[in-house]
């Protein structure tokens, strides 16, 4: 499982020009689910994201989590995080999980983040989404669940 985590001042997500989700200060989490990912990978990754200290404290140091700053999370499914560009010019997505299982794990990710005490909003799985985000910093962190200990 891979996540691209962006610290934002605000973000909104639209499908077919209709506003689906919007957050203020918090995190936009683009979540890619790979072939063979499981509930254990998901749980570790969501706990890491919930506790990630990338918000500034009173001394300007990145020392606070999204929960500590009372931020929100916009969770967006993004199979393209498993795009393989090693051959040719067109990415292969063969390493992305099958849609049915990926959707189930994506929904579990929302539950896991909510269980961590976070306010979570989502995109629409499999839809063509338009996302506006006002990045803060910018701070962008890439996490692969297979690298977590």
N, C-alpha and C positions, 0 to 999 in steps of 0.2 A: 504494500500500500504506500502511496506517495501523497504527500500534501505540500502544497505551496501556501504558506501562511503570510498574509499581508496585514500589517497594522494600518488601520484606516481611521479617518475622522468621520467618514460616512460612506455608505454604499447603497446602491439600489439595483434591483434585478427586474427586467421586463421580459415577457414572452408575448410575441405578437403585439407589441406596443402597449401591453397591459402590465401595470405595475403589480408584481407578485410579492416581492419582499423588499424591505428597506431597513437599514440599521443606522444608528449614529456611531459614536466612537466604539471601536472594537476590532474584530478580525474578520477578514474574508479568507475562508479556507477552501481552496480548490483541492478536491479529493479524487485521486485516481486509484482505482482498485484493480490490482493485477491478478493474473491467473494464479490460483493457489492461495490467495490471501484468505485469512480465516478470522474468526471471532477474536482469537488471542491477539493477532496482529492489530486488529481494529481497536481493541480495548487499550493496548499499550500506546498506540498512536493518539487516541483521543485524550487519554490521561496526560500525555506529554504536551499536547496542544493546550489543554485547559490550564496547565501549570507553567507554561512557557512565560518567562519573565522578560517581556520585551516592551513594556510600558515604563515611562520614566517616573521616578519617585521625585520627592521634593528637592533632591540634589541634582536632578538631571541625569541620573544613572538609570539604565534599563534594569529595573529591579522589581517590577510589579507585573502580576498576571492580569489577564483580561477580567477575571472575576474581581480582583482587588480594585480595579478602576471602574467597576460596575459597567463594563462594556458588553457589547452584544457580539454574536457570531453569525455571519452569513455563510452557510455551508453549501458549496456548489460541486456537484458531481462533474468530473472532467476526465473522461477516459483517455483524452489525448496526452495526458501525463505519461502514458505508456507508449507513446509514439517512438518507434525505432527508426532513426535516420541514418543508420550505419551503411546502408546500401542505396544507391540511387538518390533521387531527389524527392520521391514521394514517401512519406512516413508509412510504416507498417504498424498496425495496431493489434497484431496477433497476440501480443503479451498482455493485453487488457482482458479482464474477466468478462465472461459472458453476461449479457445485459440482465437476465433474471436474477442471477446470484449477486451481481454488482448492485442492483437496486436494493436487494434485501440488506446487504452490508451497509449501503449508504443510509438507509433508514435506521439501521442499528447505530450508526455513527451519530445521528441526531439524538437518539435516545441516550447514548453514552455521554455526550456533551451536556445534555440537559440534566442527567444524573450527577454531573460534576457541579451543578448549581448555575449553569450558564443559560442565558436567554438565547435560543437558537432559532434562526429563520433559515429557510432553504430555497433552493431553486426548484425547477421542475425536471426530474430525471429524464434524460434523453431528449429534452427540448432544445431548440435553438434559442439560447438566452443572450440578452444584451445586458452587460453589467457596467455600471458607472461606479467608480470608486475614487475617493479622494485619499490617496496614499499619504500616510503620515511618516515622514522621515526622509525618504522612504525606508521602511523596514520590511524586508521580505526574507523569509526563512523557508528552506526546503528540507523536508524530513521524509526519510524512507523508513517504514516500520521495520524492515529487515536489518537496519543498522542499530536499532534500539536494544539496549541491554536490560 
